[in-house]
């Protein structure tokens, strides 16, 4: 098994090195993302990734509203 890195361009993966295969050779590929720590969660957050203080305020407002709508425990 050969392990190397590369970059995805649409459906094409450009490898950092020549692996010695001929054009058209069949291969089996296992892919894992080589993102920096935390980058995956930021990408999955979509528009919330850069929310900063605005998102903190929104969550605080939501938290206050939920506390008001719940009965106090006895």
Residue frames as qw, qx, qy, qz and C-alpha x, y, z in Angstrom:
[[0.000, 0.890, 0.457, 0.000, 0.00, 0.00, 0.00],
 [0.404, 0.255, 0.006, 0.878, 1.24, 3.49, -0.88],
 [0.179, -0.824, -0.453, 0.288, 0.36, 6.52, 1.22],
 [0.350, 0.139, 0.155, 0.913, 0.69, 10.03, -0.20],
 [0.092, 0.625, 0.409, -0.658, -1.08, 13.38, -0.12],
 [0.237, 0.305, 0.579, 0.718, -2.85, 15.37, -2.78],
 [0.198, 0.292, 0.201, -0.914, -5.41, 18.04, -3.56],
 [0.375, 0.495, 0.784, 0.014, -8.94, 17.54, -4.85],
 [0.140, 0.278, -0.267, -0.912, -10.02, 19.45, -7.97],
 [0.709, 0.108, -0.215, -0.662, -13.65, 18.48, -8.62],
 [0.982, -0.058, 0.064, -0.171, -13.58, 14.72, -9.33],
 [0.742, 0.464, -0.352, 0.333, -9.79, 14.69, -9.84],
 [0.661, -0.723, 0.098, 0.173, -7.20, 14.18, -7.08],
 [0.504, 0.747, -0.347, 0.258, -3.81, 15.70, -7.92],
 [0.882, -0.379, -0.129, 0.250, -1.14, 13.75, -6.02],
 [0.231, -0.915, 0.285, 0.168, 2.01, 15.33, -4.59],
 [0.247, -0.525, 0.761, 0.291, 4.18, 12.65, -6.21],
 [0.664, 0.306, -0.526, -0.434, 4.22, 10.26, -9.16],
 [0.749, -0.289, 0.521, -0.290, 3.24, 6.80, -7.94],
 [0.142, -0.361, 0.857, 0.339, 4.46, 5.01, -11.05],
 [0.557, 0.399, 0.707, -0.175, 1.07, 3.89, -12.37],
 [0.189, 0.114, 0.613, 0.758, 0.20, 4.10, -16.04],
 [0.381, 0.112, -0.005, -0.918, -2.63, 6.35, -17.28],
 [0.725, -0.013, -0.399, -0.561, -5.84, 4.30, -17.08],
 [0.361, 0.080, -0.888, 0.272, -4.56, 1.79, -14.48],
 [0.590, -0.610, -0.384, -0.363, -7.35, 0.79, -12.07],
 [0.231, 0.252, -0.636, 0.691, -6.73, 1.74, -8.44],
 [0.473, -0.652, -0.592, -0.016, -8.60, 1.53, -5.14],
 [0.146, 0.486, -0.209, 0.836, -8.69, 4.79, -3.19],
 [0.464, -0.637, -0.562, 0.251, -9.29, 5.43, 0.52],
 [0.172, 0.607, 0.014, 0.776, -9.68, 9.12, 1.29],
 [0.448, -0.667, -0.466, 0.370, -9.41, 11.02, 4.57],
 [0.112, 0.943, 0.073, 0.305, -9.38, 14.77, 5.02],
 [0.667, -0.058, -0.254, 0.698, -6.12, 16.37, 6.07],
 [0.083, -0.850, -0.171, -0.492, -7.70, 19.53, 7.49],
 [0.179, 0.364, -0.548, 0.731, -6.09, 21.51, 10.31],
 [0.204, -0.347, -0.827, 0.393, -7.59, 20.87, 13.76],
 [0.115, 0.531, 0.434, -0.719, -10.97, 22.59, 14.13],
 [0.152, 0.246, -0.456, -0.842, -11.39, 23.33, 10.42],
 [0.160, -0.242, -0.911, -0.295, -13.93, 20.55, 9.90],
 [0.093, -0.611, -0.693, 0.372, -16.32, 21.87, 12.56],
 [0.031, 0.520, -0.011, -0.854, -15.98, 25.41, 11.20],
 [0.159, 0.081, -0.689, -0.702, -16.87, 24.24, 7.70],
 [0.191, -0.394, -0.893, -0.102, -19.86, 22.29, 9.02],
 [0.065, -0.535, -0.496, 0.681, -21.10, 25.37, 10.90],
 [0.302, 0.656, 0.540, 0.434, -21.84, 27.15, 7.62],
 [0.036, 0.774, 0.121, 0.621, -22.99, 30.71, 8.22],
 [0.633, -0.767, -0.074, -0.070, -22.45, 30.35, 11.95],
 [0.839, 0.032, -0.138, 0.526, -18.69, 29.87, 11.60],
 [0.340, 0.267, -0.105, 0.896, -17.99, 33.61, 11.75],
 [0.335, -0.751, -0.486, -0.296, -20.88, 34.54, 14.07],
 [0.328, 0.257, -0.437, 0.797, -18.71, 35.55, 17.03],
 [0.067, 0.098, 0.539, -0.834, -20.40, 37.84, 19.55],
 [0.532, 0.018, -0.232, -0.814, -23.59, 38.03, 17.49],
 [0.679, -0.087, -0.704, -0.190, -24.10, 34.27, 17.88],
 [0.295, -0.065, -0.733, 0.609, -23.25, 34.44, 21.61],
 [0.283, 0.054, 0.235, -0.928, -25.98, 37.09, 22.05],
 [0.650, -0.007, -0.450, -0.612, -28.47, 35.01, 20.05],
 [0.601, -0.087, -0.787, 0.108, -27.80, 31.89, 22.15],
 [0.100, -0.068, -0.602, 0.789, -28.07, 33.89, 25.38],
 [0.467, 0.027, -0.020, -0.884, -31.45, 35.29, 24.25],
 [0.699, -0.028, -0.625, -0.346, -32.61, 31.77, 23.38],
 [0.434, -0.048, -0.791, 0.429, -31.43, 30.44, 26.76],
 [0.142, 0.046, 0.412, -0.899, -33.32, 33.21, 28.62],
 [0.610, 0.011, -0.262, -0.748, -36.50, 32.50, 26.63],
 [0.659, -0.046, -0.746, -0.082, -36.29, 28.78, 27.43],
 [0.233, -0.053, -0.717, 0.655, -35.83, 29.49, 31.16],
 [0.335, 0.040, 0.185, -0.923, -38.93, 31.74, 31.17],
 [0.686, 0.024, -0.406, -0.603, -41.10, 29.12, 29.47],
 [0.586, -0.029, -0.800, 0.128, -40.20, 26.32, 31.91],
 [0.616, -0.713, -0.144, -0.301, -41.90, 25.92, 35.29],
 [0.057, -0.668, 0.637, -0.380, -39.62, 26.18, 38.31],
 [0.592, -0.029, -0.802, 0.071, -38.78, 22.82, 39.90],
 [0.618, -0.672, -0.128, -0.388, -40.52, 22.18, 43.23]]
